[in-house]
Amino acid sequence: MDNMRLTKGEVISLAITSLLLSVAVFIMFEYLHGPLLLRLNLYSGKVRAFHRDHSISSHSEPALNQSLIRWHKDFWNLLDKIQWQFEAPFRVTFILYVLLYVAGIMILLYYLADNMIQKSRLTPKRTKKWLVLLVVAASWTLLMMKLLIAAHNLEHAIEGAVYRLIEELADLAVSGHDLRCYHDVVIYWRFRCLPPTKRGILKIFGLIKVYDASFYFQYYSLPVITALCTPVVKLLLALKAIYTGPCVN
């Protein structure tokens, strides 16, 4: 069993290598997607503060209509600006980007599945390869999930602003004002920004809507995560069995 174990020096070297790779992945992510993540968080804050900065006046019917039209125009302009900021035309490099990531995941799964079938292949050399690839793939996946969550939060903030507008309408129902204009504005934004007619604002690689990706992720994330994590857990258990078992001289 000893020839299947990493020495203390190899363990320390592997830990340092994994740490450096995680830092390198983070730096690369910040270089490629850092500005995008900052803009997503910036616009999420703007959308959340939009209704507070564009309060609907109910003192009189002219003031109500004027503040409502201001809300409608400014929110329209804000969403157009968001769509323009994050609209990315489809490029061939996107395909290469996805293929490279998928290839890394498939190689990792192949190594892990191979270990599950051929347990005797859990040599120090293969162990180091698997763990290094696992660190890189896991780090990049977590960072991309952070980006997807930021995009989802922006979509959710847009929904929240429209819901706030609808709540204002409920409060104004007893005001005695003519609310036909308000109803028209609410119908438009409900159709554009709320399910089930919501079209979504953001897209992944200019093809897949973030709203659709988030919707399907809610239903299929558990089986996908289970399928991906099962061989990883089995590998870790196999390593635990090696390093906690009795030494054989």
C-alpha positions as CSV (number, residue, x, y, z in Angstrom):
1,M,0.0,0.0,0.0
2,D,2.9,2.4,0.6
3,N,3.8,2.6,-3.0
4,M,0.2,3.9,-3.6
5,R,0.7,6.8,-1.2
6,L,2.0,10.3,-1.8
7,T,4.9,11.2,0.4
8,K,4.6,14.2,2.7
9,G,6.7,16.3,0.3
10,E,4.4,15.3,-2.6
11,V,1.3,16.2,-0.5
12,I,2.8,19.7,0.3
13,S,3.8,20.2,-3.3
14,L,0.3,19.1,-4.5
15,A,-1.4,21.5,-2.0
16,I,0.8,24.4,-3.1
17,T,0.2,23.6,-6.8
18,S,-3.6,23.4,-6.2
19,L,-3.5,26.7,-4.4
20,L,-1.5,28.4,-7.2
21,L,-3.8,26.9,-9.8
22,S,-6.9,28.2,-8.0
23,V,-5.3,31.7,-7.8
24,A,-4.4,31.5,-11.5
25,V,-8.0,30.5,-12.4
26,F,-9.4,33.4,-10.4
27,I,-7.0,35.8,-12.1
28,M,-8.0,34.5,-15.5
29,F,-11.7,34.7,-14.6
30,E,-11.3,38.3,-13.4
31,Y,-9.5,39.2,-16.6
32,L,-12.1,37.6,-18.8
33,H,-15.3,38.2,-16.9
34,G,-14.5,40.6,-14.0
35,P,-15.8,43.7,-15.7
36,L,-18.9,41.9,-16.7
37,L,-19.5,40.8,-13.1
38,L,-19.0,44.3,-11.8
39,R,-21.5,45.7,-14.4
40,L,-24.1,43.1,-13.4
41,N,-23.8,44.0,-9.8
42,L,-23.9,47.7,-10.6
43,Y,-27.1,47.5,-12.6
44,S,-28.7,45.2,-10.0
45,G,-28.2,47.9,-7.5
46,K,-29.6,50.5,-9.9
47,V,-32.7,48.4,-10.6
48,R,-33.3,47.7,-6.9
49,A,-33.1,51.5,-6.1
50,F,-35.2,52.5,-9.2
51,H,-38.6,52.4,-7.5
52,R,-37.3,54.3,-4.5
53,D,-35.9,57.0,-6.8
54,H,-39.0,57.1,-8.9
55,S,-41.8,57.3,-6.4
56,I,-45.4,57.5,-7.7
57,S,-47.1,60.7,-6.5
58,S,-50.7,60.3,-5.4
59,H,-51.4,63.9,-4.3
60,S,-53.4,64.7,-7.5
61,E,-54.3,63.0,-10.7
62,P,-52.0,65.1,-12.9
63,A,-49.1,64.5,-10.5
64,L,-49.9,60.7,-10.6
65,N,-49.9,60.6,-14.3
66,Q,-46.8,62.7,-14.6
67,S,-44.8,60.5,-12.1
68,L,-46.1,57.4,-13.8
69,I,-45.0,58.5,-17.2
70,R,-41.6,59.4,-15.8
71,W,-41.4,55.9,-14.2
72,H,-42.3,54.3,-17.5
73,K,-39.9,56.2,-19.6
74,D,-36.9,56.0,-17.2
75,F,-37.5,52.2,-16.7
76,W,-37.7,51.7,-20.4
77,N,-34.4,53.6,-20.9
78,L,-32.8,51.7,-18.1
79,L,-33.7,48.3,-19.6
80,D,-32.6,49.4,-23.0
81,K,-29.3,50.4,-21.6
82,I,-28.9,47.1,-19.8
83,Q,-29.8,45.2,-22.9
84,W,-27.2,47.2,-24.9
85,Q,-24.5,46.8,-22.2
86,F,-24.8,43.0,-22.1
87,E,-25.8,42.2,-25.6
88,A,-23.0,40.0,-27.1
89,P,-23.2,38.7,-30.7
90,F,-22.5,35.0,-31.2
91,R,-18.9,34.3,-32.1
92,V,-17.0,31.1,-33.0
93,T,-14.8,31.7,-30.0
94,F,-17.8,31.0,-27.8
95,I,-17.9,27.4,-29.3
96,L,-14.2,26.9,-28.6
97,Y,-14.7,28.3,-25.1
98,V,-17.5,25.8,-24.3
99,L,-15.7,22.9,-26.0
100,L,-12.6,23.5,-23.9
101,Y,-14.6,23.5,-20.7
102,V,-16.6,20.4,-21.7
103,A,-13.4,18.6,-22.7
104,G,-11.9,19.3,-19.3
105,I,-15.0,18.0,-17.5
106,M,-15.1,14.9,-19.7
107,I,-11.4,14.1,-19.1
108,L,-12.0,14.5,-15.3
109,L,-15.0,12.2,-15.4
110,Y,-13.1,9.7,-17.5
111,Y,-10.2,9.6,-15.0
112,L,-12.7,9.3,-12.1
113,A,-14.8,6.6,-13.8
114,D,-11.6,4.7,-14.7
115,N,-10.6,4.8,-11.0
116,M,-14.0,3.4,-10.0
117,I,-13.5,0.5,-12.4
118,Q,-9.8,-0.1,-12.0
119,K,-9.1,0.7,-8.3
120,S,-5.5,-0.5,-8.7
121,R,-4.8,2.5,-10.9
122,L,-4.9,4.9,-8.0
123,T,-1.2,5.6,-8.2
124,P,0.4,8.8,-6.9
125,K,1.0,10.1,-10.4
126,R,-2.6,9.6,-11.5
127,T,-3.9,10.9,-8.1
128,K,-1.9,14.2,-8.7
129,K,-3.4,14.5,-12.2
130,W,-6.9,13.9,-11.0
131,L,-6.7,16.3,-8.1
132,V,-5.1,19.1,-10.2
133,L,-7.7,18.8,-12.9
134,L,-10.4,18.6,-10.2
135,V,-9.2,21.9,-8.6
136,V,-9.1,23.7,-11.9
137,A,-12.5,22.5,-13.1
138,A,-14.2,23.1,-9.7
139,S,-12.7,26.6,-9.3
140,W,-13.8,27.6,-12.8
141,T,-17.3,26.1,-12.4
142,L,-17.8,27.9,-9.1
143,L,-16.7,31.2,-10.6
144,M,-19.0,30.8,-13.6
145,M,-21.9,29.9,-11.2
146,K,-21.1,33.2,-9.4
147,L,-21.5,35.0,-12.7
148,L,-24.8,33.2,-13.5
149,I,-26.1,34.1,-10.1
150,A,-25.3,37.7,-10.6
151,A,-27.1,37.7,-13.9
152,H,-30.1,35.9,-12.3
153,N,-30.1,38.5,-9.5
154,L,-30.4,41.3,-12.1
155,E,-33.3,39.5,-13.8
156,H,-34.9,39.1,-10.4
157,A,-34.4,42.7,-9.5
158,I,-36.2,43.7,-12.8
159,E,-39.2,41.6,-11.8
160,G,-39.1,43.1,-8.3
161,A,-39.4,46.6,-9.7
162,V,-42.5,45.7,-11.7
163,Y,-44.0,44.0,-8.7
164,R,-43.5,47.2,-6.7
165,L,-45.3,49.1,-9.4
166,I,-48.2,46.7,-9.2
167,E,-48.3,47.1,-5.4
168,E,-48.5,50.8,-5.8
169,L,-51.6,50.3,-8.0
170,A,-53.3,48.3,-5.3
171,D,-52.6,51.1,-2.8
172,L,-54.1,53.7,-5.2
173,A,-57.3,51.7,-5.8
174,V,-59.0,53.7,-3.1
175,S,-57.7,57.1,-4.1
176,G,-60.5,57.9,-6.5
177,H,-58.1,58.9,-9.3
178,D,-58.6,57.7,-12.8
179,L,-56.2,54.8,-13.1
180,R,-56.7,53.7,-16.7
181,C,-53.2,55.0,-17.7
182,Y,-51.8,53.2,-14.7
183,H,-53.5,50.0,-15.7
184,D,-52.1,50.3,-19.3
185,V,-48.5,50.7,-18.0
186,V,-48.9,47.8,-15.6
187,I,-50.2,45.5,-18.3
188,Y,-47.3,46.3,-20.5
189,W,-44.6,45.8,-17.9
190,R,-46.3,42.7,-16.6
191,F,-46.3,41.2,-20.1
192,R,-42.7,42.1,-20.7
193,C,-41.0,41.4,-17.4
194,L,-43.1,38.9,-15.4
195,P,-43.7,35.1,-16.0
196,P,-45.2,33.4,-18.0
197,T,-44.8,36.0,-20.8
198,K,-41.5,37.3,-19.7
199,R,-38.9,37.4,-22.5
200,G,-35.8,38.0,-20.4
201,I,-33.1,40.6,-20.9
202,L,-29.8,38.8,-20.6
203,K,-28.4,36.0,-22.7
204,I,-25.5,33.6,-22.3
205,F,-23.2,33.7,-25.4
206,G,-26.0,35.7,-27.2
207,L,-28.0,32.5,-27.5
208,I,-29.4,31.1,-24.2
209,K,-31.6,33.4,-22.1
210,V,-30.4,33.6,-18.5
211,Y,-34.1,33.3,-17.4
212,D,-34.4,30.0,-19.2
213,A,-31.1,28.7,-17.9
214,S,-32.1,29.6,-14.3
215,F,-35.5,28.0,-14.8
216,Y,-34.1,24.7,-16.0
217,F,-31.3,24.7,-13.5
218,Q,-33.9,24.7,-10.7
219,Y,-35.4,21.5,-11.9
220,Y,-32.3,19.6,-13.3
221,S,-29.5,20.9,-11.0
222,L,-29.9,18.1,-8.5
223,P,-29.5,15.1,-10.9
224,V,-26.7,16.8,-12.8
225,I,-24.8,17.7,-9.6
226,T,-25.3,14.2,-8.3
227,A,-24.0,12.7,-11.5
228,L,-20.9,14.9,-11.5
229,C,-20.2,14.7,-7.8
230,T,-20.6,10.9,-7.3
231,P,-17.3,9.9,-9.0
232,V,-15.6,12.7,-7.1
233,V,-16.8,11.5,-3.8
234,K,-15.9,7.9,-4.7
235,L,-12.4,9.1,-5.5
236,L,-12.1,11.0,-2.2
237,L,-13.3,7.9,-0.3
238,A,-10.7,5.7,-2.2
239,L,-8.0,8.2,-1.2
240,K,-9.2,8.1,2.4
241,A,-9.0,4.3,2.4
242,I,-5.5,4.5,1.2
243,Y,-4.2,7.1,3.6
244,T,-6.1,5.9,6.7
245,G,-5.3,2.2,6.2
246,P,-2.4,0.5,7.9
247,C,1.0,0.9,6.3
248,V,2.5,-2.1,4.5
249,N,6.3,-2.3,4.6
